[in-house]
Amino acid sequence: MKTYRVAVIGLGVGRGHIEEAWATLPGQFELTVVCDLDAGRRDSVAQEYGCDASDDFDAVIAREDIDIVDICTPPALHLPQVESALSAGKHVICEKPLAGSLDEIERLELAERRAPGVLMPVFQYRFGAGAKAARRIIDEGIAGKPLVATAETHWFRDAAYFDNPWRGNLRAELGGTMTTHAIHIHDMMSWLMGPVEAVFGRMATRIHDIETEDTASASVAFASGALGSLSACTGSHDEFSRLFMAFEHVSFETTRAPYAVGRGPWTITARDPERQARCDEIARACADTPERFTGQMMAFHDALEAGAPPPVGVADARAAIAFLTAFYRSAATQRQVTLPLSDTDPARSGWLPAAS
């Protein structure tokens, strides 16, 4: 089994990757270098975990002793940094959102095809006992056809959270609570319910003095005919995330854990005893599934060792970016937006307003 040497770029979110994955999976990964512009932060993390520290991204990706580059920088930097790391021959992991438009996603798909390494977006909610059990129940046909879903991301962020050069800055963050906070649960919803076909969205900035939305809702229609409703807010003092899905034969409800939606046990309710027994059996079998970053990075190691595609791929990020594109266009026009967008649709270039 190969031990892959990792460079973490950006130690805000990146520290969570270290704590949950890179520092807890010896033999699979070795944290080799951390890179951050904040000298105090990078030196502190390097000392704590016994690795190198750098403030030079280009120098880090040029190192021959690095196998994986884990990009956790502000969203506007993702596209150029992912392209550079792939060109340097590295495997690349990148936090959300992977890109700011469908056109940029196509650029990354091309960059990955040309590179020896693979690109994995981070969608850690897919990993955990609840998520795995639900996916198995759906895949085995026990649940039947999807009917309706609700996804809620109700968190709290104070003014200190936005006391940062890029948070709340539209061109740096590429969006507000729908992009930064709710993207993971919405990915999980479409991963389990199927692709989104139409979106009607609303957004507002009601809490903070920022450029991006801090309150949002959307009504969605899935390609299957199922319907869904979404809400997200960063002003809820009762912090929770919740996904509820009703299928023909089984309903699923997550816990309220705000940052670990994939964690079990979920409430899984079947319409008859036979299906309930099978659902309970599957849930028990999935009970010890690693969650969040631990689960995703373990699955990534398995894929690299097998020469298989990563557990989450660029196509998954494409679906998330397509949803955001539709949401922001709908919120701006107050009209429903249908997916997929045509190849000539100008919205493919992104949802940010034209620079003045």
C-alpha positions as a LaTeX table, in Angstrom:
\begin{tabular}{lrrr}
\hline
Residue & $x$ (\AA) & $y$ (\AA) & $z$ (\AA) \\
\hline
Met1 & 0.00 & 0.00 & 0.00 \\
Lys2 & 1.42 & 3.35 & $-1.03$ \\
Thr3 & 1.63 & 6.27 & 1.37 \\
Tyr4 & 0.71 & 9.42 & $-0.57$ \\
Arg5 & 2.49 & 12.65 & 0.41 \\
Val6 & 0.17 & 15.62 & 0.78 \\
Ala7 & 0.49 & 19.39 & 0.50 \\
Val8 & $-2.35$ & 21.43 & 2.02 \\
Ile9 & $-2.86$ & 24.87 & 0.49 \\
Gly10 & $-4.83$ & 27.20 & 2.77 \\
Leu11 & $-5.16$ & 26.47 & 6.48 \\
Gly12 & $-8.60$ & 27.86 & 7.25 \\
Val13 & $-10.73$ & 25.00 & 5.94 \\
Gly14 & $-7.53$ & 23.05 & 5.30 \\
Arg15 & $-6.90$ & 22.58 & 9.00 \\
Gly16 & $-10.09$ & 20.53 & 9.19 \\
His17 & $-8.77$ & 18.26 & 6.44 \\
Ile18 & $-5.59$ & 17.77 & 8.43 \\
Glu19 & $-7.35$ & 17.05 & 11.72 \\
Glu20 & $-9.89$ & 14.62 & 10.26 \\
Ala21 & $-7.88$ & 12.93 & 7.52 \\
Trp22 & $-4.23$ & 13.64 & 6.79 \\
Ala23 & $-3.11$ & 13.39 & 10.43 \\
Thr24 & $-5.36$ & 10.43 & 11.27 \\
Leu25 & $-4.65$ & 8.04 & 8.39 \\
Pro26 & $-0.95$ & 7.11 & 8.72 \\
Gly27 & 0.20 & 4.59 & 6.17 \\
Gln28 & $-2.26$ & 6.00 & 3.66 \\
Phe29 & $-1.17$ & 9.64 & 3.73 \\
Glu30 & 1.71 & 11.73 & 5.02 \\
Leu31 & 1.27 & 15.46 & 5.57 \\
Thr32 & 4.46 & 16.80 & 3.97 \\
Val33 & 3.98 & 20.57 & 3.66 \\
Val34 & 1.42 & 23.23 & 4.52 \\
Cys35 & 1.13 & 26.47 & 2.57 \\
Asp36 & $-0.53$ & 29.66 & 3.79 \\
Leu37 & 0.12 & 33.40 & 3.51 \\
Asp38 & $-0.35$ & 33.83 & 7.26 \\
Ala39 & 3.08 & 33.10 & 8.75 \\
Gly40 & 1.81 & 32.52 & 12.26 \\
Arg41 & $-0.85$ & 30.07 & 11.13 \\
Arg42 & 1.36 & 28.04 & 8.79 \\
Asp43 & 4.28 & 27.86 & 11.25 \\
Ser44 & 1.98 & 26.81 & 14.08 \\
Val45 & 0.40 & 24.01 & 12.02 \\
Ala46 & 3.77 & 22.87 & 10.68 \\
Gln47 & 5.20 & 22.65 & 14.18 \\
Glu48 & 2.15 & 20.81 & 15.50 \\
Tyr49 & 2.18 & 18.19 & 12.75 \\
Gly50 & 5.91 & 17.98 & 12.06 \\
Cys51 & 5.83 & 19.03 & 8.42 \\
Asp52 & 7.34 & 21.75 & 6.23 \\
Ala53 & 5.81 & 25.21 & 5.87 \\
Ser54 & 5.74 & 27.51 & 2.87 \\
Asp55 & 4.07 & 30.65 & 1.55 \\
Asp56 & 4.91 & 29.86 & $-2.09$ \\
Phe57 & 2.25 & 27.87 & $-3.94$ \\
Asp58 & 4.32 & 27.49 & $-7.11$ \\
Ala59 & 7.29 & 26.16 & $-5.15$ \\
Val60 & 5.10 & 23.66 & $-3.32$ \\
Ile61 & 3.52 & 22.16 & $-6.45$ \\
Ala62 & 6.99 & 21.93 & $-8.07$ \\
Arg63 & 8.26 & 19.63 & $-5.30$ \\
Glu64 & 8.92 & 16.10 & $-6.49$ \\
Asp65 & 8.05 & 14.63 & $-3.08$ \\
Ile66 & 4.39 & 15.75 & $-3.28$ \\
Asp67 & 1.75 & 13.36 & $-4.64$ \\
Ile68 & $-1.46$ & 15.17 & $-3.69$ \\
Val69 & $-2.21$ & 18.89 & $-3.56$ \\
Asp70 & $-5.21$ & 19.71 & $-1.35$ \\
Ile71 & $-6.54$ & 23.17 & $-2.27$ \\
Cys72 & $-8.52$ & 24.95 & 0.47 \\
Thr73 & $-8.04$ & 28.55 & $-0.62$ \\
Pro74 & $-10.72$ & 31.21 & $-1.31$ \\
Pro75 & $-13.02$ & 30.16 & $-4.16$ \\
Ala76 & $-11.80$ & 32.66 & $-6.75$ \\
Leu77 & $-8.36$ & 31.01 & $-6.62$ \\
His78 & $-9.58$ & 27.47 & $-7.27$ \\
Leu79 & $-9.53$ & 27.49 & $-11.07$ \\
Pro80 & $-5.94$ & 28.71 & $-11.61$ \\
Gln81 & $-4.53$ & 26.72 & $-8.70$ \\
Val82 & $-6.20$ & 23.46 & $-9.75$ \\
Glu83 & $-5.00$ & 23.93 & $-13.33$ \\
Ser84 & $-1.45$ & 24.62 & $-12.15$ \\
Ala85 & $-1.35$ & 21.65 & $-9.78$ \\
Leu86 & $-2.70$ & 19.28 & $-12.44$ \\
Ser87 & $-0.13$ & 20.61 & $-14.92$ \\
Ala88 & 2.57 & 19.91 & $-12.33$ \\
Gly89 & 1.58 & 16.24 & $-12.43$ \\
Lys90 & $-0.15$ & 16.07 & $-9.04$ \\
His91 & $-3.39$ & 14.50 & $-7.92$ \\
Val92 & $-5.60$ & 17.39 & $-6.83$ \\
Ile93 & $-8.31$ & 17.73 & $-4.19$ \\
Cys94 & $-10.25$ & 20.99 & $-4.14$ \\
Glu95 & $-12.80$ & 22.48 & $-1.77$ \\
Lys96 & $-16.12$ & 23.94 & $-2.85$ \\
Pro97 & $-17.07$ & 25.51 & $-5.11$ \\
Leu98 & $-14.70$ & 23.84 & $-7.54$ \\
Ala99 & $-15.27$ & 26.67 & $-10.05$ \\
Gly100 & $-17.42$ & 29.71 & $-10.67$ \\
Ser101 & $-19.13$ & 28.70 & $-13.90$ \\
Leu102 & $-19.90$ & 25.83 & $-16.24$ \\
Asp103 & $-17.30$ & 27.19 & $-18.66$ \\
Glu104 & $-14.68$ & 26.92 & $-15.93$ \\
Ile105 & $-15.78$ & 23.36 & $-15.16$ \\
Glu106 & $-15.16$ & 22.49 & $-18.81$ \\
Arg107 & $-11.67$ & 23.96 & $-18.52$ \\
Leu108 & $-10.99$ & 21.76 & $-15.51$ \\
Glu109 & $-12.36$ & 18.68 & $-17.25$ \\
Leu110 & $-9.94$ & 19.34 & $-20.10$ \\
Ala111 & $-7.05$ & 19.97 & $-17.71$ \\
Glu112 & $-7.73$ & 16.68 & $-15.92$ \\
Arg113 & $-7.88$ & 14.73 & $-19.19$ \\
Arg114 & $-4.48$ & 16.12 & $-20.18$ \\
Ala115 & $-2.85$ & 15.48 & $-16.80$ \\
Pro116 & $-1.47$ & 12.28 & $-15.27$ \\
Gly117 & $-3.23$ & 13.02 & $-11.98$ \\
Val118 & $-6.91$ & 13.03 & $-11.04$ \\
Leu119 & $-9.10$ & 15.79 & $-9.65$ \\
Met120 & $-11.48$ & 15.21 & $-6.72$ \\
Pro121 & $-13.91$ & 17.90 & $-5.51$ \\
Val122 & $-14.77$ & 17.81 & $-1.82$ \\
Phe123 & $-18.34$ & 16.71 & $-1.01$ \\
Gln124 & $-17.82$ & 15.24 & 2.44 \\
Tyr125 & $-21.52$ & 14.91 & 3.35 \\
Arg126 & $-21.74$ & 11.86 & 1.07 \\
Phe127 & $-19.60$ & 9.94 & 3.56 \\
Gly128 & $-21.09$ & 8.57 & 6.74 \\
Ala129 & $-23.33$ & 5.81 & 8.04 \\
Gly130 & $-26.62$ & 7.55 & 7.25 \\
Ala131 & $-25.67$ & 8.54 & 3.71 \\
Lys132 & $-24.25$ & 5.13 & 2.86 \\
Ala133 & $-27.33$ & 3.30 & 4.15 \\
Ala134 & $-29.70$ & 5.58 & 2.23 \\
Arg135 & $-27.73$ & 5.16 & $-0.96$ \\
Arg136 & $-27.78$ & 1.36 & $-0.66$ \\
Ile137 & $-31.51$ & 1.28 & 0.07 \\
Ile138 & $-32.21$ & 3.47 & $-2.95$ \\
Asp139 & $-29.82$ & 1.57 & $-5.24$ \\
Glu140 & $-31.38$ & $-1.79$ & $-4.29$ \\
Gly141 & $-34.81$ & $-0.51$ & $-5.33$ \\
Ile142 & $-36.28$ & $-0.79$ & $-1.84$ \\
Ala143 & $-37.27$ & 2.87 & $-1.66$ \\
Gly144 & $-39.06$ & 3.08 & $-4.99$ \\
Lys145 & $-39.45$ & 6.31 & $-6.93$ \\
Pro146 & $-38.56$ & 9.65 & $-5.32$ \\
Leu147 & $-41.46$ & 11.95 & $-4.44$ \\
Val148 & $-40.43$ & 15.05 & $-2.47$ \\
Ala149 & $-37.48$ & 16.44 & $-0.50$ \\
Thr150 & $-36.67$ & 19.35 & 1.79 \\
Ala151 & $-33.13$ & 20.55 & 2.56 \\
Glu152 & $-32.45$ & 23.05 & 5.34 \\
Thr153 & $-29.17$ & 24.79 & 6.15 \\
His154 & $-29.88$ & 27.05 & 9.13 \\
Trp155 & $-26.63$ & 28.25 & 10.67 \\
Phe156 & $-25.30$ & 31.28 & 12.53 \\
Arg157 & $-22.43$ & 33.53 & 11.45 \\
Asp158 & $-21.58$ & 36.72 & 13.31 \\
Ala159 & $-19.83$ & 39.86 & 12.10 \\
Ala160 & $-16.42$ & 38.49 & 13.14 \\
Tyr161 & $-16.83$ & 35.64 & 10.65 \\
Phe162 & $-17.02$ & 38.17 & 7.81 \\
Asp163 & $-14.08$ & 40.23 & 9.14 \\
Asn164 & $-11.97$ & 38.71 & 6.40 \\
Pro165 & $-10.85$ & 40.07 & 3.02 \\
Trp166 & $-12.75$ & 37.47 & 0.98 \\
Arg167 & $-15.78$ & 36.38 & 2.98 \\
Gly168 & $-18.88$ & 38.22 & 1.88 \\
Asn169 & $-16.95$ & 39.55 & $-1.13$ \\
Leu170 & $-18.86$ & 38.43 & $-4.22$ \\
Arg171 & $-15.91$ & 38.14 & $-6.59$ \\
Ala172 & $-13.70$ & 36.38 & $-4.06$ \\
Glu173 & $-16.30$ & 34.02 & $-2.56$ \\
Leu174 & $-18.34$ & 33.53 & $-5.77$ \\
Gly175 & $-21.62$ & 33.62 & $-3.85$ \\
Gly176 & $-23.16$ & 33.60 & $-0.43$ \\
Thr177 & $-24.90$ & 31.05 & 1.75 \\
Met178 & $-26.12$ & 28.94 & $-1.19$ \\
Thr179 & $-22.56$ & 28.62 & $-2.51$ \\
Thr180 & $-20.53$ & 28.57 & 0.69 \\
His181 & $-22.78$ & 26.89 & 3.26 \\
Ala182 & $-25.57$ & 24.94 & 1.55 \\
Ile183 & $-23.72$ & 23.46 & $-1.43$ \\
His184 & $-22.95$ & 20.19 & 0.37 \\
Ile185 & $-26.48$ & 19.31 & 1.46 \\
His186 & $-27.80$ & 20.23 & $-1.97$ \\
Asp187 & $-25.22$ & 17.93 & $-3.54$ \\
Met188 & $-26.35$ & 15.14 & $-1.23$ \\
Met189 & $-29.98$ & 15.77 & $-2.10$ \\
Ser190 & $-29.41$ & 15.44 & $-5.86$ \\
Trp191 & $-27.01$ & 12.51 & $-5.31$ \\
Leu192 & $-29.88$ & 10.61 & $-3.69$ \\
Met193 & $-32.95$ & 12.08 & $-5.42$ \\
Gly194 & $-31.51$ & 12.38 & $-8.92$ \\
Pro195 & $-30.62$ & 15.33 & $-11.16$ \\
Val196 & $-32.33$ & 18.70 & $-10.82$ \\
Glu197 & $-34.28$ & 19.78 & $-13.90$ \\
Ala198 & $-35.75$ & 23.18 & $-12.93$ \\
Val199 & $-35.07$ & 25.83 & $-10.28$ \\
Phe200 & $-36.96$ & 28.85 & $-8.97$ \\
Gly201 & $-34.86$ & 30.79 & $-6.46$ \\
Arg202 & $-35.04$ & 33.77 & $-4.14$ \\
Met203 & $-32.25$ & 35.39 & $-2.16$ \\
Ala204 & $-31.71$ & 38.36 & 0.13 \\
Thr205 & $-29.08$ & 39.96 & 2.36 \\
Arg206 & $-30.95$ & 40.53 & 5.61 \\
Ile207 & $-28.44$ & 39.99 & 8.40 \\
His208 & $-24.93$ & 41.13 & 7.53 \\
Asp209 & $-23.39$ & 44.12 & 5.74 \\
Ile210 & $-21.94$ & 42.02 & 2.91 \\
Glu211 & $-22.17$ & 41.75 & $-0.88$ \\
Thr212 & $-23.40$ & 38.15 & $-0.91$ \\
Glu213 & $-26.74$ & 36.65 & 0.09 \\
Asp214 & $-27.18$ & 35.43 & 3.65 \\
Thr215 & $-30.77$ & 34.20 & 3.24 \\
Ala216 & $-32.07$ & 32.07 & 0.38 \\
Ser217 & $-34.74$ & 29.62 & $-0.70$ \\
Ala218 & $-35.51$ & 27.62 & $-3.81$ \\
Ser219 & $-38.13$ & 25.35 & $-5.30$ \\
Val220 & $-36.74$ & 22.58 & $-7.49$ \\
Ala221 & $-38.11$ & 19.93 & $-9.83$ \\
Phe222 & $-36.11$ & 16.78 & $-10.41$ \\
Ala223 & $-35.80$ & 14.99 & $-13.73$ \\
Ser224 & $-37.71$ & 12.08 & $-12.17$ \\
Gly225 & $-40.75$ & 14.29 & $-11.55$ \\
Ala226 & $-40.04$ & 14.61 & $-7.81$ \\
Leu227 & $-40.19$ & 18.04 & $-6.17$ \\
Gly228 & $-38.03$ & 19.74 & $-3.58$ \\
Ser229 & $-37.74$ & 22.84 & $-1.42$ \\
Leu230 & $-34.50$ & 24.33 & $-0.06$ \\
Ser231 & $-33.72$ & 27.02 & 2.48 \\
Ala232 & $-30.48$ & 28.46 & 3.82 \\
Cys233 & $-29.68$ & 31.20 & 6.30 \\
Thr234 & $-26.75$ & 32.39 & 8.43 \\
Gly235 & $-28.90$ & 34.07 & 11.09 \\
Ser236 & $-30.37$ & 31.05 & 12.87 \\
His237 & $-29.42$ & 30.82 & 16.52 \\
Asp238 & $-30.65$ & 27.22 & 16.50 \\
Glu239 & $-27.96$ & 25.86 & 14.19 \\
Phe240 & $-28.94$ & 22.75 & 12.26 \\
Ser241 & $-28.91$ & 21.02 & 8.90 \\
Arg242 & $-31.65$ & 18.62 & 7.87 \\
Leu243 & $-32.51$ & 16.66 & 4.76 \\
Phe244 & $-35.86$ & 14.88 & 4.48 \\
Met245 & $-36.73$ & 12.71 & 1.49 \\
Ala246 & $-39.94$ & 10.83 & 0.82 \\
Phe247 & $-39.79$ & 7.97 & $-1.66$ \\
Glu248 & $-42.60$ & 5.71 & $-2.79$ \\
His249 & $-41.90$ & 3.07 & $-0.12$ \\
Val250 & $-39.38$ & 4.63 & 2.29 \\
Ser251 & $-38.75$ & 8.04 & 3.88 \\
Phe252 & $-35.36$ & 9.28 & 5.08 \\
Glu253 & $-34.53$ & 11.99 & 7.60 \\
Thr254 & $-31.02$ & 13.00 & 8.62 \\
Thr255 & $-29.93$ & 14.07 & 12.06 \\
Arg256 & $-29.75$ & 17.80 & 12.79 \\
Ala257 & $-25.93$ & 17.85 & 13.05 \\
Pro258 & $-25.11$ & 21.11 & 11.24 \\
Tyr259 & $-21.84$ & 20.02 & 9.65 \\
Ala260 & $-22.14$ & 16.25 & 9.40 \\
Val261 & $-25.30$ & 15.48 & 7.45 \\
Gly262 & $-24.01$ & 12.09 & 6.30 \\
Arg263 & $-23.60$ & 10.91 & 9.91 \\
Gly264 & $-25.95$ & 8.23 & 11.16 \\
Pro265 & $-28.21$ & 7.06 & 12.41 \\
Trp266 & $-30.80$ & 8.55 & 10.07 \\
Thr267 & $-34.49$ & 7.98 & 10.67 \\
Ile268 & $-35.46$ & 5.52 & 7.94 \\
Thr269 & $-39.12$ & 4.57 & 7.82 \\
Ala270 & $-40.56$ & 1.98 & 5.43 \\
Arg271 & $-44.24$ & 1.45 & 4.65 \\
Asp272 & $-44.28$ & $-2.28$ & 5.45 \\
Pro273 & $-42.48$ & $-4.59$ & 7.90 \\
Glu274 & $-40.52$ & $-6.48$ & 5.25 \\
Arg275 & $-38.99$ & $-3.32$ & 3.80 \\
Gln276 & $-38.39$ & $-1.94$ & 7.28 \\
Ala277 & $-36.48$ & $-5.07$ & 8.26 \\
Arg278 & $-34.29$ & $-4.80$ & 5.17 \\
Cys279 & $-33.67$ & $-1.08$ & 5.79 \\
Asp280 & $-32.71$ & $-1.78$ & 9.39 \\
Glu281 & $-30.37$ & $-4.54$ & 8.27 \\
Ile282 & $-28.62$ & $-2.22$ & 5.81 \\
Ala283 & $-28.37$ & 0.57 & 8.39 \\
Arg284 & $-26.70$ & $-1.81$ & 10.86 \\
Ala285 & $-24.24$ & $-2.95$ & 8.20 \\
Cys286 & $-23.30$ & 0.67 & 7.47 \\
Ala287 & $-23.08$ & 1.80 & 11.10 \\
Asp288 & $-19.27$ & 2.01 & 11.25 \\
Thr289 & $-18.81$ & 3.91 & 7.98 \\
Pro290 & $-16.16$ & 6.66 & 8.27 \\
Glu291 & $-17.70$ & 10.11 & 7.78 \\
Arg292 & $-16.85$ & 13.52 & 6.38 \\
Phe293 & $-13.24$ & 14.18 & 5.34 \\
Thr294 & $-12.02$ & 10.93 & 6.89 \\
Gly295 & $-14.42$ & 8.89 & 4.80 \\
Gln296 & $-13.81$ & 10.78 & 1.57 \\
Met297 & $-10.01$ & 10.68 & 1.82 \\
Met298 & $-10.04$ & 6.97 & 2.71 \\
Ala299 & $-12.18$ & 6.31 & $-0.36$ \\
Phe300 & $-9.80$ & 8.45 & $-2.42$ \\
His301 & $-6.84$ & 6.33 & $-1.29$ \\
Asp302 & $-8.70$ & 3.15 & $-2.23$ \\
Ala303 & $-9.43$ & 4.59 & $-5.69$ \\
Leu304 & $-5.82$ & 5.61 & $-6.28$ \\
Glu305 & $-4.58$ & 2.19 & $-5.25$ \\
Ala306 & $-7.05$ & 0.47 & $-7.57$ \\
Gly307 & $-6.49$ & 2.87 & $-10.48$ \\
Ala308 & $-10.21$ & 3.67 & $-10.31$ \\
Pro309 & $-12.01$ & 7.02 & $-10.65$ \\
Pro310 & $-12.14$ & 9.08 & $-7.45$ \\
Pro311 & $-15.23$ & 8.62 & $-5.25$ \\
Val312 & $-16.36$ & 12.12 & $-6.20$ \\
Gly313 & $-15.54$ & 13.49 & $-9.65$ \\
Val314 & $-15.72$ & 16.63 & $-11.73$ \\
Ala315 & $-19.14$ & 15.55 & $-13.04$ \\
Asp316 & $-20.46$ & 15.86 & $-9.49$ \\
Ala317 & $-19.08$ & 19.40 & $-9.24$ \\
Arg318 & $-20.61$ & 20.17 & $-12.65$ \\
Ala319 & $-24.06$ & 19.30 & $-11.27$ \\
Ala320 & $-23.52$ & 21.56 & $-8.26$ \\
Ile321 & $-22.34$ & 24.45 & $-10.43$ \\
Ala322 & $-25.25$ & 23.97 & $-12.85$ \\
Phe323 & $-27.67$ & 24.20 & $-9.91$ \\
Leu324 & $-25.99$ & 27.39 & $-8.63$ \\
Thr325 & $-26.05$ & 28.89 & $-12.12$ \\
Ala326 & $-29.77$ & 28.23 & $-12.37$ \\
Phe327 & $-30.45$ & 29.46 & $-8.84$ \\
Tyr328 & $-28.68$ & 32.80 & $-9.23$ \\
Arg329 & $-30.22$ & 33.46 & $-12.65$ \\
Ser330 & $-33.68$ & 32.66 & $-11.28$ \\
Ala331 & $-33.17$ & 34.85 & $-8.22$ \\
Ala332 & $-32.11$ & 37.73 & $-10.47$ \\
Thr333 & $-34.93$ & 37.35 & $-12.99$ \\
Gln334 & $-37.67$ & 35.85 & $-10.80$ \\
Arg335 & $-38.25$ & 33.22 & $-13.46$ \\
Gln336 & $-37.87$ & 29.47 & $-13.39$ \\
Val337 & $-34.66$ & 28.21 & $-15.01$ \\
Thr338 & $-34.57$ & 24.82 & $-16.70$ \\
Leu339 & $-31.50$ & 22.54 & $-16.80$ \\
Pro340 & $-29.38$ & 21.62 & $-18.62$ \\
Leu341 & $-28.47$ & 24.97 & $-20.11$ \\
Ser342 & $-27.83$ & 25.05 & $-23.83$ \\
Asp343 & $-24.24$ & 25.14 & $-25.06$ \\
Thr344 & $-24.73$ & 28.75 & $-26.19$ \\
Asp345 & $-26.45$ & 30.06 & $-23.06$ \\
Pro346 & $-24.51$ & 33.11 & $-21.78$ \\
Ala347 & $-25.17$ & 31.98 & $-18.19$ \\
Arg348 & $-22.56$ & 29.25 & $-18.73$ \\
Ser349 & $-19.91$ & 31.93 & $-18.15$ \\
Gly350 & $-21.04$ & 32.38 & $-14.54$ \\
Trp351 & $-23.51$ & 34.19 & $-12.30$ \\
Leu352 & $-21.39$ & 37.15 & $-11.19$ \\
Pro353 & $-22.45$ & 40.54 & $-12.56$ \\
Ala354 & $-20.23$ & 42.03 & $-15.25$ \\
Ala355 & $-17.34$ & 44.06 & $-13.83$ \\
Ser356 & $-17.97$ & 47.79 & $-14.01$ \\
\hline
\end{tabular}
